[in-house]
Amino acid sequence: MSRETLNTQFWKACKILRQDDNTNSLLDYVEQISWLLFLKCFEELEEKQRAEAEYEGREYQPVLAAKYQWSAWTDPNRRLTGRDLIAFLSDDLFPYLRDLKGNSARSVIRGVFADAPSKMLKDGAILRDAIDAIQEVQFDTAEDVHTLSHLYESLLAKLGREGGFGGEFYTPRPVIEFIVQLVNPKLGETVYDPAMGSAGFLVEAHHHMRTALGDRILPRDDKRLQEATFYGQEKKALPYLMGCMNMILHGVFSSNLTRRNTLGDDVRKFTEKNRFDVILTNPPFGGTEHGSVTANFPYPSKATSITFLQHIMKKVRRGGRVGMVIDEGVLFKATENSYVQTKKELLEQFNLWAIVSLPAGVFANAVATGTGPKTNLLFFNRELDQAGNPVGTKEIWYYDAQAVGFSLTKTQRPMPENDLPDCLEKARSRAGSERSWLVPVEEIVERNYDLSAANPNAKAAVEHRSPAAIAADIAGKEQRILEIMEEIQELLAPKGNGWEDEE
């Protein structure tokens, strides 16, 4: 299938779905296209597994009964449509999927459809037309899947720009790529995201590991990547559905993705077998939890940001590595006991070797208006000396990033200015520069574990900027002003359905 045809059919299905009275927002369209693609993609995955089993002379037991497989109920000759289609889905298919038991694949499907879709389309004829469009979307080649995965991620990016779920499950791609490159997960290591959302970190980690292997990947390596490498947890039903869909489109059907409240796990009960080699994540900003959940932590707090940090510290294996996004409030809070004690343990039990300050606006997609939360990236390792004792933090390398390759507004348009490549290069040797510096841990302790730090070289960085850099900065600011004006015009315009053509 050509890229143009696949693109046309994908957006055709989306536009058909938005015609229904029960799809009033982009969130609704994404949910509907997600569960439809999930079931079609799963059947094609099953067909490949069946073919492999036949080639090897093994009997293949399908995950779904024949009646509930995609091709059965979407058969054009059967032409199930209208009220009959809605009734079949509501009264037969979804109850069946939500009651699946047995192997891990069935558990994944049961988790996906436990609460999704959250609403059903009203018009079965509209749904039938969307199904017919999706029937034309094929997964015949790796290029087809690659193209479709990009189309799907464009929907997730748009959802992020429009503040879907408060930005909890969409992290800008350049930030994800930077974190994965710096942490550098390798084949044989386990990778965990405790707040996986749309699974962007796991998808990028898979791409990073496959790229490193190149053409040398063996069948046993591929099996390991599929079955014993990627782990994720997500509390909410729709992000979990999107995360599973995103992983499948990128070539991973992992049964190690679970829908549960990560913070409901008692961190004091974790053992080494429950831990992971690499943790990559962006926990939710500004959330709160009930007291029954906060009791699972040694330093209780209703704030999810600090409890997620405690969870991550308890989940990383000996010799393991962590790269994560965290809101800046966690760094500078030096009075609340849960924050102080968590950071004290972080510095004493782990090597917090780098903190990268991101500019305001990176998460403008997380809020309806404004620049969103100011954030930082933490990188720390769980290192032990020869006697088995923790190697604590001696000094922290800081980097002050002012540009990240996209505009710091909701539109997040690509821009040439990007400090992240320079940060990646300097981080490996922890080099000092106009944007980077070292702080001894004793200074942090004296400040009662306030981890925030102002760039001591900021004045020099401004004084030594080249005319070209100054001109680029002016052009960037002008572009941002134009984008802000566009957003103001959108706010003042008559309310529509929030959909923009993506073709």
C-alpha positions in Angstrom: 0.0 0.0 0.0 1.4 3.4 -0.9 2.1 6.0 1.8 -0.5 8.3 0.2 -3.2 5.7 0.1 -2.6 4.7 3.7 -2.6 8.4 4.8 -5.9 9.0 2.9 -7.7 6.0 4.5 -6.5 6.8 8.0 -7.7 10.3 8.0 -10.8 9.3 6.1 -11.7 7.0 9.0 -11.0 9.8 11.5 -13.2 12.2 9.7 -16.1 9.7 9.4 -15.9 9.1 13.2 -16.2 12.8 14.0 -19.6 12.9 12.3 -21.2 11.0 15.1 -23.1 12.9 17.8 -21.2 11.1 20.6 -17.7 12.1 19.4 -17.6 15.7 20.6 -13.8 16.2 20.9 -10.5 15.0 19.6 -10.2 12.7 22.6 -13.3 10.9 21.5 -12.0 10.4 17.9 -8.6 9.1 19.2 -10.3 6.6 21.5 -12.5 5.2 18.7 -9.7 4.9 16.1 -7.5 3.3 18.8 -9.7 0.4 19.7 -10.6 -0.2 16.0 -7.0 -0.3 14.9 -6.1 -2.4 18.0 -8.5 -5.2 17.0 -7.5 -5.1 13.3 -3.8 -5.0 14.1 -4.2 -7.8 16.6 -5.8 -10.1 14.1 -3.0 -9.5 11.6 -0.5 -10.2 14.3 -2.3 -13.5 15.0 -2.2 -14.4 11.3 1.6 -14.0 11.4 1.8 -16.2 14.5 -0.5 -18.8 12.9 1.7 -18.9 9.8 4.8 -19.3 11.8 3.3 -22.2 13.8 2.2 -24.0 10.6 5.7 -23.6 9.2 7.2 -25.1 12.3 4.6 -27.9 12.4 2.9 -26.6 15.6 -0.8 -26.3 16.3 -1.8 -22.7 16.8 -4.5 -21.8 19.4 -6.1 -18.4 18.5 -6.4 -15.9 21.3 -9.9 -14.8 20.2 -12.8 -17.1 19.3 -13.7 -17.1 15.6 -16.9 -15.1 16.1 -15.0 -12.2 17.7 -12.1 -11.9 15.3 -12.0 -8.7 13.4 -12.6 -10.2 9.9 -15.7 -12.1 11.2 -17.8 -9.2 12.4 -16.5 -6.6 9.9 -16.9 -8.9 6.9 -18.2 -6.7 4.0 -20.4 -9.6 2.8 -22.1 -9.8 6.1 -22.5 -6.0 6.2 -23.2 -5.7 9.9 -24.3 -2.1 10.4 -26.7 0.3 12.1 -28.4 -0.8 15.3 -27.3 -4.4 14.7 -23.6 -3.4 14.7 -24.0 -1.3 17.9 -25.9 -4.1 19.6 -23.3 -6.7 18.7 -20.5 -4.5 20.0 -22.2 -3.4 23.2 -23.9 -6.7 24.1 -21.6 -9.3 22.7 -18.1 -8.3 21.7 -17.1 -6.0 24.5 -18.4 -8.2 27.3 -16.5 -11.1 25.7 -13.2 -9.1 25.6 -13.6 -7.9 29.1 -14.0 -11.4 30.4 -11.1 -13.0 28.6 -9.0 -15.3 30.7 -6.0 -17.5 30.2 -2.7 -16.5 28.6 -0.9 -13.2 28.8 -2.2 -11.9 25.4 -5.8 -12.3 26.7 -4.9 -10.5 29.8 -3.6 -7.5 27.8 -6.8 -7.4 25.8 -8.9 -7.7 28.9 -7.0 -4.8 30.4 -7.4 -2.7 27.2 -11.2 -3.1 27.1 -11.9 -3.1 30.8 -13.2 0.5 30.6 -12.7 1.3 26.9 -14.2 2.5 24.8 -15.6 4.9 27.5 -18.5 5.8 25.2 -20.2 4.1 22.3 -21.0 5.7 19.0 -24.7 6.4 18.5 -24.8 5.9 14.7 -24.0 2.4 13.6 -24.0 3.4 10.0 -21.2 6.0 10.7 -19.2 3.3 12.5 -19.7 0.9 9.6 -18.3 3.5 7.1 -15.3 4.1 9.4 -14.7 0.3 9.6 -14.8 0.1 5.8 -12.2 2.8 5.6 -10.0 1.0 8.1 -10.3 -2.2 6.1 -8.2 -0.5 3.5 -5.4 0.1 6.0 -3.0 -2.7 5.7 0.0 -3.9 7.8 1.6 -5.9 5.0 5.1 -4.5 5.2 7.3 -2.8 7.8 7.0 0.4 5.8 3.1 0.3 6.1 3.4 -0.1 9.9 6.1 2.7 10.0 3.8 5.0 8.1 0.7 4.2 10.2 2.7 4.6 13.4 3.6 8.1 12.4 0.0 8.9 11.5 -1.1 7.6 14.9 1.5 9.5 16.8 0.5 12.7 15.0 -3.0 12.2 16.6 -1.3 11.7 20.0 0.8 14.9 19.5 -2.3 16.9 18.5 -4.1 15.5 21.5 -1.2 16.7 23.7 -1.3 20.2 22.1 -5.0 20.4 23.0 -4.3 19.4 26.6 -5.7 15.9 26.5 -5.7 14.5 30.1 -3.8 17.6 31.3 -0.8 16.5 29.3 -0.3 13.5 31.5 0.4 11.1 28.7 2.2 12.9 26.0 5.9 13.9 26.3 7.4 15.8 23.3 9.4 13.5 21.1 12.7 15.4 21.2 12.7 15.2 25.0 12.0 11.5 24.9 14.8 10.9 22.3 17.3 12.9 24.4 16.5 11.0 27.6 16.7 7.6 25.9 20.0 8.4 24.1 21.6 9.6 27.3 20.5 6.6 29.4 21.3 4.2 26.5 19.3 1.0 27.2 20.9 -2.1 25.7 19.7 -5.6 24.7 19.5 -7.8 27.7 18.3 -5.0 30.0 14.7 -4.5 31.2 13.1 -1.2 30.6 10.2 0.1 32.8 7.9 3.1 32.7 5.7 3.4 35.8 3.5 6.1 34.2 3.6 4.9 30.6 0.7 6.9 29.1 1.0 6.5 25.3 4.2 4.5 25.8 6.4 7.0 24.1 9.4 6.1 26.2 9.0 2.4 25.7 8.6 2.9 21.9 11.7 5.0 21.7 13.7 2.6 23.8 12.7 -0.2 21.5 13.7 1.8 18.4 17.0 2.7 20.1 17.9 -0.9 21.0 16.9 -2.2 17.5 18.9 0.5 15.8 22.0 -0.4 17.9 21.7 -4.0 16.8 21.3 -3.1 13.1 21.1 -6.2 10.8 22.7 -8.4 13.4 19.5 -9.1 15.4 18.9 -12.8 15.9 15.5 -14.5 16.4 16.2 -15.0 20.1 17.1 -11.3 20.4 13.8 -10.3 18.8 11.9 -12.7 21.1 13.6 -11.2 24.1 12.7 -7.7 22.9 9.1 -8.8 22.4 8.6 -10.7 25.6 11.1 -9.8 28.3 12.3 -6.3 27.9 9.5 -3.7 28.1 7.3 -3.1 31.2 4.8 -0.4 31.9 2.0 0.5 34.1 -0.8 3.1 33.5 -3.7 4.0 35.8 -6.2 5.4 33.3 -8.1 3.3 30.7 -7.7 5.5 27.6 -4.0 6.2 27.9 -3.4 2.5 28.5 -5.4 1.7 25.3 -3.3 4.2 23.4 -0.1 3.0 24.9 -0.8 -0.6 23.9 -1.8 0.5 20.4 1.3 2.6 20.0 3.5 -0.3 21.0 1.8 -2.7 18.6 2.2 -0.3 15.7 5.9 -0.1 16.5 6.3 -3.8 16.5 6.0 -4.8 20.1 3.1 -6.8 21.5 4.2 -6.9 25.1 2.1 -8.7 27.7 4.1 -6.8 30.4 2.0 -3.7 30.1 -0.6 -3.5 32.9 -3.4 -1.1 33.9 -3.1 -0.3 37.5 -2.4 2.5 39.9 1.4 2.4 40.2 1.3 4.3 43.5 -0.9 1.6 44.9 2.2 -0.7 45.2 3.8 -0.8 48.6 7.4 0.2 47.9 8.7 -1.5 51.1 7.8 -4.9 49.7 9.9 -4.7 46.5 12.7 -7.2 46.1 15.5 -7.3 43.5 13.5 -9.6 41.3 10.7 -6.9 41.1 13.2 -4.3 39.9 14.4 -3.1 36.5 17.7 -2.2 34.8 16.4 1.0 33.2 13.6 3.3 34.1 12.4 6.0 31.7 9.4 8.1 32.6 7.5 11.3 32.9 5.2 11.0 35.9 2.0 13.1 36.1 2.4 16.7 37.3 0.4 18.2 40.1 -1.7 15.1 41.0 -2.8 14.0 44.4 -3.6 10.6 46.0 -5.7 9.4 48.9 -4.2 8.7 52.2 -4.6 5.0 51.7 -2.2 5.2 48.8 0.3 7.5 50.4 0.7 4.9 53.2 2.7 2.8 50.7 5.7 5.1 51.0 8.3 5.7 53.7 7.9 9.5 53.3 4.1 10.0 52.8 2.8 12.8 50.6 -0.4 13.4 48.7 1.7 14.9 45.8 2.2 12.3 43.1 5.5 13.9 41.9 7.4 13.1 45.1 5.7 9.7 45.6 6.5 8.6 42.0 10.2 9.5 42.7 10.1 7.3 45.8 8.6 4.5 43.7 11.3 4.8 41.0 14.1 4.8 43.6 12.8 1.5 45.0 12.2 0.0 41.5 15.7 0.4 40.0 18.0 -2.6 40.1 21.6 -2.7 41.4 23.6 -1.1 38.7 20.5 0.3 37.1 19.9 3.7 35.5 17.1 6.2 35.6 16.2 9.1 33.2 13.0 11.0 34.1 11.1 14.3 33.8 10.2 16.0 37.1 8.5 19.3 37.9 10.8 21.9 39.3 8.8 22.2 42.6 10.3 18.9 43.7 13.8 20.3 43.3 13.5 23.4 45.4 11.1 22.4 48.1 13.3 22.3 51.3 10.7 22.6 54.1 8.2 19.7 53.6 9.6 16.6 55.3 8.6 14.1 52.5 10.5 16.2 49.9 13.6 16.7 52.0 13.8 13.1 53.2 13.3 11.7 49.6 16.0 13.9 48.2 18.3 13.1 51.1 17.9 9.4 50.3 18.4 10.0 46.6 21.7 11.7 47.2 22.9 9.2 49.8 21.8 5.9 48.2 22.1 6.9 44.5 24.5 8.8 42.2 22.4 11.7 41.0 24.9 12.6 38.3 23.0 15.1 36.2 20.1 17.6 36.3 19.0 19.2 33.0 16.9 22.3 33.3 14.3 22.6 30.5 12.9 26.0 29.5 9.3 27.0 30.4 6.9 26.1 27.6 8.2 22.5 26.9 5.0 21.3 28.5 2.7 24.1 27.2 0.6 21.2 25.8 -0.2 20.1 29.4 -2.4 23.1 30.2 -5.2 25.0 28.5 -3.3 28.3 28.5 0.1 29.5 29.5 3.5 27.8 29.4 2.8 24.8 31.6 4.9 23.5 34.4 8.6 24.3 34.6 10.4 21.0 34.4 13.8 19.3 34.8 15.4 16.0 33.8 16.9 13.8 36.5 19.6 11.2 35.7 20.7 8.9 38.5 22.2 5.4 38.9 22.0 2.9 41.7 25.7 2.1 42.1 27.4 -0.2 44.7 31.0 -0.4 45.7 33.0 -3.6 46.0 31.7 -4.2 49.5 28.1 -3.8 48.3 27.5 -0.4 49.8 25.7 2.3 48.0 27.8 4.8 46.1 26.2 8.2 46.9 26.3 11.4 45.0 29.6 13.4 45.1 28.7 16.2 42.7 25.9 17.0 40.3 26.4 18.1 36.8 23.9 20.8 35.7 22.9 21.9 32.2 20.7 24.9 31.5 18.9 24.2 28.2 17.2 27.2 26.7 16.0 25.7 23.4 14.8 22.2 22.6 14.2 22.1 18.9 10.5 23.2 18.9 8.6 26.3 19.8 7.7 26.7 23.5 4.0 27.1 22.8 1.1 24.7 22.4 1.8 24.3 18.7 5.4 22.9 19.3 6.5 23.7 15.8 10.0 22.5 14.8 12.7 25.2 15.3 16.4 25.1 14.4 17.6 26.2 17.9 18.3 23.2 20.1 20.6 22.8 23.0 19.9 19.1 23.6 22.6 17.8 21.1 25.2 20.0 22.9 23.9 18.8 26.3 24.2 15.1 25.1 27.8 15.6 24.0 28.9 17.4 27.2 27.0 15.1 29.5 29.2 12.1 28.7 32.3 13.9 30.1 30.3 16.2 32.4 32.1 19.1 30.8 31.8 22.7 32.0 30.6 25.4 29.7 28.5 28.6 29.5 25.5 26.3 30.0 26.9 23.6 32.3 28.5 23.5 35.7 29.2 21.2 38.6 27.9 21.5 42.2 29.4 19.5 45.1 26.9 17.6 47.1 28.0 19.4 50.3 26.5 22.6 48.9 23.2 20.8 48.3 23.1 19.4 51.8 23.8 22.9 53.3 20.7 24.2 51.4 18.6 21.5 53.1 18.6 19.4 49.9 17.4 22.2 47.6 18.5 20.7 44.2 17.7 23.8 42.2 20.6 25.8 40.9 21.0 29.0 39.0 23.5 29.0 36.1 26.6 30.8 37.4 27.7 31.3 33.8 24.5 32.9 32.6 26.1 36.4 32.3 29.1 35.1 30.4 26.8 33.1 28.1 24.9 36.3 27.2 28.1 38.3 26.7 29.7 35.8 24.4 26.7 35.1 22.2 27.5 35.5 18.5 25.5 37.9 16.2 24.1 34.9 14.4 22.8 33.4 17.7 21.3 36.7 18.7 19.6 37.0 15.3 18.3 33.5 15.6 16.9 34.2 19.1 15.1 37.3 17.8 13.6 35.4 14.9 12.5 32.7 17.4 10.8 35.2 19.6 9.0 36.7 16.7 7.8 33.2 15.6 6.6 32.6 19.2 4.7 35.9 19.2 3.0 34.9 16.0 2.0 31.5 17.4 0.7 33.1 20.6 -1.4 35.5 18.4 -2.8 32.5 16.5 -3.7 30.8 19.7 -5.5 34.0 20.9 -7.4 34.1 17.6 -8.4 30.4 18.1 -9.7 31.2 21.6 -11.7 34.1 20.3 -13.1 32.2 17.3 -16.5 30.5 17.5 -16.3 27.2 19.2 -16.1 24.2 16.8 -15.3 20.6 17.2 -11.6 21.1 17.8 -10.6 19.2 14.6 -8.1 20.5 12.1 -7.5 18.7 8.8 -4.2 16.8 9.0 -3.9 15.8 5.4 
